[in-house]
Every structure is written in structure tokens, then in C-alpha cells.
Amino acid sequence: MYNIVELFSGIGSQAKALKNLGLEINTVGTCEWDVHAIAAYDLIHNSADIPEKIASMNKVQLLSELKHYTFSNTGKTPLDYDSLRTYSLAALQRLYTSITRNKNFVDVSSLTGDKLPEKIDILTYSFPCQDLSNVGAFHGYNKGIDKNSGSRSSLLWQVGRILSEMNVAGKELPRFLLMENVPTLLSERHFANFSTWITDLSKLGYESKYYQLNASSFGLPQNRPRLLMISVYVGNNPATKEIVLDYFKEKNEADIIDDYVKSRFYHQFSVRDLLRIDYENQGLFDEAVECTPNNTVSRQTIWDENPQIVLPGNVLNQNINVVRTITTKQDRNPNSGNLYFESGIAGKSNFRYLTPRECFLFMGFTDTDYQSLKDHNIEFHKGDALFSRDKVIRMAGNSIPVKLLEGIFLQILQIDTLLRDSNKHPHLDDTREIEAITSQIRSFLFSRGIRNRVSGEYPVTADLIYPKYRTAIFIQDCFWHGHTCKSARLPDVNKQFWNNRVNRCIEEKKQHHQEAINLGWNAIVFWKCQFWGNKYEKVLSQAEIIMREKGKNPNSPGEVYFLG
């Protein structure tokens, strides 16, 4: 069971992806202020039922509960309370149901760290990109993520505030963070701010790595480049930090794609798979008509200047393997692409845009997800549907490709497995265990008249040194240094990672041993398992013999001895 929090949750791509991976999730918090997305999230991820308690509430009662929240009808600007009062009873019931059922905090600016629970496994934050994206820049949104700029994209810093408040309150921070946004964050204009963000996370105890990935690499035929960043909480644990940094060092974009393509979750969809062009189906025909523009000069230009996905005769254009990025609007130039379509209606163009259903499908959602919205569409004002064509397309365009998220979540699950496995194998730097073994060795040798007085030049990496006997003693962890005992067995998953890591530890220890040899000392190696159950006297007796012989011949060449 994974406890998740989705900030800027939209319609819940993250929850969808985790469920697709077969994980049992417990949504302990969401945060979304767009009224249409709030309602859609609940219908996609839960049932359409309105709880009896909410179904029995009248408008006055519902408004009394909802007036404390800051909503938006556009996803960009707040909705004033007077406007909310005009919403239908059914819309208010749907809205309040989703808020309570999905633990929606609504406005991230009002969310404080004390309101978030502990034991959060994954917290995701896909903050608004409109002040970062090329489309946003075209429309004059250029404040980026500058602090205190008031831009929608600057809400990123609210995430940092919330995490800091949790930290100050002594609350356990989320184990994993996942950020998603546009690659423009890496541009010269925004990179300084982005670097500051990574530094802020580091101060809270997170190690982070970002990846540039495209939805088209994960089976969805959509060109949608995205920047994703995994942050892992390591706190002050050097062993955990080392494992995470090793993992990040080994994994690049190509590895992430390869892992997903080789997994059972990968499926390559074609453009044809996701288009709904069977117009003998009256429902699909009606959806196509709804997305057919009037025949004007400007609309003809949209046909001429954008990809023509379907040609006359309902023939798929074989030169198109992916559609352009699904944006928040299709009736624009440029758009994601167009389909030749003859509606037979006077004054209509002979082409259409992608339908809301198709936009959902190209984002990795299903026909069932879309149909749930369609089957439970209600009016929030007379004549205004909660899930109108443009509202649904906007929700799709603001969402994250589900299959891309599946790929990045697989990486988080790999890291989680590594950390859980590492907890079963204490690191060599387990101070208390090393100190206990060191004390046993020192006491035994002392009882034999061998003392470890420090003098002259000696190997600084050893756990114990005996200058008189020119001997350095090393205590090695069985797992991390490739011993043959049962405790050194590699985990059954991620074996390549563990092999690489153990091999690096072995090489590092070899260098430590060589330091002793170069000084003309012997290096005696003990394994931790030799000190379990008080069965260590035999190997300590062997060490005593080696040390006394070296004491008699201090100028003899140094050797490495693995005892036992």
C-alpha cells in the first residue's frame, strides 16, 4: 500500500498510472482548484454515487461548506463566491463529494504543512506550466517561476513552503517526490530558479535527479516532451544517500525507457488505435460533428498549416506516426493535427479537430474514463455543461501522459526496493556493530599481550592498527564486500545494480588493503559473520600467529590475509 498526495492533481494521471502498475494506493491528499477537474477526478477514480449525507444537503448548506475554499472556473483565475452561488444543486453536490472523498485541499496557497499527514510515500507536484511553456510565452506569460512574481508557475515555491512547514513541525517528510513540467525549466531564463529549487530540496534532505522524456517513447503516439524529477528523502543517512546517488549515476533517460519497454506494462499504441473514426457509430459521429469548425478562411488556414492526420476517404496519413502535443485547445493554429471529415452540415468545414475523447486517449486515459464524464455530465448553469467539449479538452491538455508516468514510477519503485533491501543488509559504516567487533578483537589480543598503541606512519583506513606488529586489521561487511556466507546473498531483484555496487565496494577495500601493503604492513581481514554467536576465537588465534610472525620480521613484505 502506497500513501500518495497529488498536488496540482488535475484529473489524476498519477493515481491512474500507479493503479495501472497494479499498486494498491491510498490517496491521503489531493490539491486542485479547477471545479471541472475536481469533479472529473472523482468520476474517473471513484464511483458516481453521491453519499447520502451530501445528497440530503440543500444549496445553503453546501455553500456554507464550500465558501471556505478558493475555486477556479478557468484554471487561471479565482472564482468569486457570488459566481459559486449560481451553481446548480447537482454541481455543488458533485463538487463537495469530490472534495471530501479525495481529501482535496483545493488551493495550494492555503495548504499548510500541519494539514498533511505523515507516512506519505509519494508526493507529486505538476505545477502550472503556462508561464514556462512556449505556448504561454506566445500569449505573454513570461514571469516564469520567479519567487513572488504572482505567476501561476511560481506556485512551485508553495510546495517548498509546505515541505518546510512539515519539517519545522517535526513531521516525517514524504519518502519520494515527483515533479513534472516542461523542459523549458532547463533554459537559460529559468535554470537558475530551477537550480535553487533543487538546492532547497537538498537542504530538506532530498537527493534529486531530473530526466527529459517524451510520451512517444512510452507507447503513446504523441510528441510530448516533458521534464520529470525524482527526489528521494535520504535525511542524514549516509548509507541511504550513497545508494540513491549510485542509482541516479547509473540511470539515464535511455535506461528508463528500456526498463519500461521491457516491462509487462508497455504497449505500443498507434495513431489509428486511438482515433475514433468509425462514423457508423452514431455517438462517435456526433462527437466528430461537435469538433468540426465552421467553414471560414481562418479555419481553412488551420487545415492547410497543420498535420493532416486523416485524408479524404477516411484514410490515415501514413506519414504521421505521432500527433503533436495535446494542448488545452484544439481550435487554434497550431494545433495537434486535423482529420478530414464530411459532416454533411451546411457551413461546416470538411475537417475536424481531435475530439475530447481522443484527447483523453492520446494522454493515456481510456474510453471508460471519458464515458464516465459523458454519462454524468450535468449543468452547473442552465445551458452550461460541467464537462463541455472545451472544458474536457482543457483538462486533457493540462494532464500528464499516463504511460510516461508509469515509466517514471517504475524507477521510483526500483529505488524503493533497493532501499528496502539495503535495510536488510547493514552498511559497513554501522558504527555500533563495528565498535562491538573492534572491542572483541582488541580485548582478545590484549589478553595475549598484544596492544594497539598508535605510533609512526600507519594505514589510516584500517579499523585497528598494531604498529609493533606492522599489522592493520579490517572488518568487512559480508554483503557489501562479496563474502561467500549466506548473509551476502544478493536480492532477487535489481541484481545488476547490487553487483555493480558490491564490486565497487570490493575495489575500494582492495585499495585500503594496498595502502597497508605499500607501507610494508600485513592486512588482516575479518568478516562480520565470524563474530556472530561468539565463534570468533579460532580466527583471532590465527591473527595472533600472523601478527607475532610479522613482529619478528618487521621488514618482510606485507601480505593480505582473509581469515577463516
Secondary structure, 3 states (H helix, E strand, C coil): CEEEEEECCCCCHHHHHHHHCCCCEEEEEEECCEHHHHHHHHHHHCCCCCCHHHHCCCHHHHHHHHCCCCEECCCCCEECHHHHCCCCHHHHHHHHHHHHHCCECCCCCCCCHHHCCCCCCEEEECCCCCCCCHHHHHCCCCCCCCCCCCCCHHHHHHHHHHHHHHHHCCCCCCCEEEEEECHHHHCCCCHHHHHHHHHHHHHCCEEEEEEEEEHHHHCCCECCEEEEEEEEECCCCHHHHHHHHHHHHHCCHHHHHHHHHCCCCCCCCCHHHHCCCCCCCHHHHHHHHHCCCECCHHHHHHHHHCCEEEECCCEECCCCCCECCCCCCCCCCCCCCEEECCCCCCCECCEEECCHHHHHHHCCCCHHHHHHHHHCCCEEECCEECCCHHHHHHHHHCCCCHHHHHHHHHHHHHHHHHHHHHHCCCCCCCHHHHHHHHHHHHHHHHHCCCCCCCCCCCCCCCCEEEHHHCEEEEEECCCCCCCCCHHHCCCCCCHHHHHHHHHHHHHHHHHHHHHHHHCCCEEEEEEHHHHCCCCCHHHHHHHHHHHHHHHHCCCCCCCEEECC
